[in-house]
Amino acid sequence: MKDKYIELRQRRDVGDIITVYFDFFKQNLKSFTNIFINYNGIFILLLLGASYLMVTGGIGMYNAEKGFGNATEQEATIYLAIGFLIFFIVFICIAALNYSLASSYIIRYEQGKKIVTDKKEVWQMVKDNASNIIVFIILLVFIYFAFMIVSFVFILIPILGTIAQYIIQFFVTSWLGISFMVMLNENKSPTDAFGEGWNLAKNSFWKCVGVNFILGLLIGLLLVLLLVIPGVIVGVYSFHALDTGVNFGESVVAKIIFTLTACIFLIVMAYSQSLSQFINGILYFSLHEQKYNVNTREKIDQIGLGE
């Protein structure tokens, strides 16, 4: 049976948006995951390399502290530093890429009114907007830096400050995600997109906060479940290794297990970027329809033509 197109351009309350999100996620999981793997292949390999360096450095520091092997703390620190540097650079690239892929995917889905199976169709939109995406990401970094300063101030205020900080965090996340959708879907410049995204998000402040809070929590729980199996394997192995006095520095099995687990953890984090942007993609179409009634007018015009 052919999957039914989920109409995204509709006015919806928080509960409806959450329901539509999971319907959209289930329907498009396989197709988008294939696209994710295709365009993240080289980054996954780089994450594997970064994981290996960080694990090697971590094990080296452990061995240096315990006096095992010939590892020195200086060598271990170098491995850790290089691993973290590679991870930092790669993760920024991955975050930008998957932010873009998720937005492009949901736009193509809405335009074609069907599941997107052509990965080139999604990638083409990302390529066509590459310069704007780069500028947007640079501006996003500055915005997050300012947000961190504001958050620090709020955290100093007991209880109410912490609550306010989380509310602002969910709103900012929503605003930035919606603005990115505006830029790609409406071909606006990054600055104009930020302005339009602000207007859409501000007019539905609590809806944006509520949707990002609830779905962010549910996605977080889902990701935790995905990490349970590798987490259990590492826990069991570590306990067994410590109990039997295994030298981590000389154990190939330890390096393989820890490296693969670290890499899986980083890949899941990268994939979560896409899942989070799907939230704001659905929010964008709903809020845009709420403000401009584009879909409603089209249906009225079609009824008029039919008569």
N, C-alpha and C positions, 0 to 999 in steps of 0.2 A: 504494500500500500504506500502510495506516494505521501511524503510528509506535507502537511498543510502549512502554507505560508502563515506566519504569525504577524499580524499587522502591528507595526511599531508606532505609526503615527496616530496615536489615540490619546485622549485625555485619560489619565489614570491616577488613582490614589496610591498610597504607599503599598497597601496589600496587593493591589493588582500588578504593580510594577515588579514586586518580588516574585509573584506567580509567573509573570511573563518571562522574567529573567531565567528562572529554572526551566521553563518550557523551551526557551531559546537555547539554553546551555545544552540540554539533553538532545535537542534536534540537531545542533551544529557541532557537537563535541568531536565526532570523528573527522569531519571535514576540516575544522579549524586546526585540530591537533596535527593532521597531516601537513598543513601549511606551516605550522609552528616548527615541526621537525625539519622540513625542507629548507627553511630559511635560517634556522638556528644551528644547523649542523656544524659549521666551522666554530661557532661560539661554544657549542657543547664540548668540542674537542679541547678548546682553550680552557674551558672551565675544568675539564678533567686534568689538564696540565697544572692549572693553578691549585687544584685540590691536592695533587700529588706533592707539589712543593710545600704547601701548608702542612700537610700530614707529615712529610719528611722532617720539616722544621720542628713541628710539635713533638714528634717522637724523639728527635735529636735533643731537644731541650730536656725532655724527661730522662733520657739516658745520661745526659751530662750531669743532671742533678743527682741521679742515683749512682753515678760512677760506672755505668755499663758501657762497654765498647770503647771506641776511640773518638766518639763524637765530642765536639767542643761546643760550648754555648754560643760562641761567635759564629761558627758555621751554621748552627741551627737558626740563629737570628737572621742570617742572610737568606736562608731558604724561606723562612716565614715572611720576611719583608718583600722578597721578589714575588712570592705567591700571592700575598695580599695586594700588591701593586697590580699584577696581572688581573686578579679578580676584580679589583675596583674599576679598572679601565673597561674590561670585558662586560661587567655587569651594567655599567652606564650605557654601553652600546646595545646590550640586550634589552634593557628597559626601554630605550628609545625605539628600538626596532619593533618590539612586541606591543608597545603602546600604539605604534603606527599600524601594525598588522591587524590588531583587534578593531581599531577604528575603521580602517579601510574595509575589513571583512563585513562589519555590520552595516556600513553604508552600501556596499555592493549587494548585500542581502536585501536591503530595503528597496534598492533600485530595481533589482531583478526579480524581487518577490519570490525568491527560492533559495535553497541552500547553495552556497558558492562552492563549486567543485574545481573551478579553474584558478589555480594558484597564481598564474601570471596576471590575471585580472586584478587580484588583490595587490600584488607587488607593483603593478603599473601605477596605481594611485599613489603608492608610497614614493616611487621614483619621481613622479610628476611634481610632488610636493616636497622633495628632499630639502631644498633650500629653506622653505618656510618651517619645516620640521626642525632643522638645525637651530634656526633662530628661536623657535618656540622653546626648545629644550634649554637653550642658554638662558632665556628669560625665566624659565621655570626654576632653574637652579637659584637665581637671585631671589625669586619669590619665596622659595623654600628656606633660603637663608634668613630672610626677613621674618618668616613665620617662626623659625626656630628661636629667634630673639624674643618675639612676642610670647611664644610658648614658655620660655624660661621665666619671663616676668610673671605669667599667670600661675606657674607651678609654685612660685614663692608664696602665693595666697592659699592657705589651707582649705581643703575640700572644694569650696566654690571655685577657686582658681583652677583646680585640676579638672573639674567638670567643664568649665568654660573653655579650657585648653582643648579638650576632646571635641567639644561642639565645633570650635573653630577649625580644628583639624579635619573633621568630616566635611565641613562646608568648603574648605579650601580644596580638598581632594576632588569634591564634586565640581567646583567651579573650573579647576584646571582641566579635568576630563571633558566637561561639556565644551569648554573653549576649544579644545583640540578637535572635537567633533565639528564645531562651527567652522574652524579653519579648513578642514578637509572637505566637508560637505557643501559649504557655501563659497569656497574659493576666496576666503578673506585673508588679509594679511594677519600675522600673529597678533599685532597690537589691536586691530579691529576685532579679531576673534576673542581676545581677552575681554574686550568691552561688551560684546554681545553675550558672551558666556556669563559675564557678571550679571547682566540684566536678567537673563533667564534664571540663573541660580538664585539671585537675590529675591526675585518675585515669588519663589517657592522655597524659601530658606529651610523651613522645617521638614519639608518633603525631601529635599536633598540630604539633609543631615540624617533623617530617619532611614532612608533607603541605604545610604552608605554605611551607617552603623549596623543595621540588621544584616545586610548582605555581606559586609566586611567580616562580621562575626561568623556567619555561616560558612563563608569561603575559608576563613581561618581554620575552623573545625574540620572542614573537608581536607585541607592540606595536612593538618596534623594526622588525620587518619591515614593519608597516603604515606606518611613518614613513619608510621608505627612499625611496619615490618623491618625496614632497614635499621631503625632505632633499636628494636629488640635484638636483632642479630649482633649489632655492635655491643650492646649491653651484655649479652650472654658471653660473647667472645672475650670482652675485656675482663669480666669477672673470672672466667676460666683461666685467662692468661695471667692475671695477677695472682690467682690462687695457686697456679702451678709454677710460678716464677719464670714465665716466658720473657725473653729479652726482646722487647718491641723493635729495637733498632736492627736486630738481625733476623727478624721474622718477616718473610716475604708475604705470608698470609695476612699478617696484621696490616701491612701497608696497602695491600689490595683491598681488604675489607674497609678500612678507614677512608681510602681514596675514593672508592666507588660510592660509599655512603655520603661523603662530603659533596661529591659531584651531583648525586641524586638530590640532595638537599638544595643545592644552588639552582639546579634545573627547575625544581618545583617552585622555588622563589621566583624565578624568571617567568614561569608559566602563570603564576598568580598575577603578574602585571597585566596580562591579557584578560584574565577573568575579572579583574577590578575595573578595567576600562570598558568591558561589556556593560557593567552596571551603569556607567555614565553615558554610554552610547544609547541605551534604552531610555535613560532619563532625558537625554537631549531631545530625542524624537517626541517624547511625551510632552515636555515643557514647550517645545517649539510649536506643537499642535495646539497646546493650551493657549498660547499667545497669538498665533497667526491663523489658526483654523484652516490651514492649507488643504488637508485631506478632506475635511468636512465640506469645504467649498467645491472641491473636485467632485465629490459624490452628488452634491446638489446640482452641479452643472450637468453631470451624466444623467440624472433623473430628468432634468429639463430637456436634454437632447432626446431622451427616450420618448418623451411625450410628443 
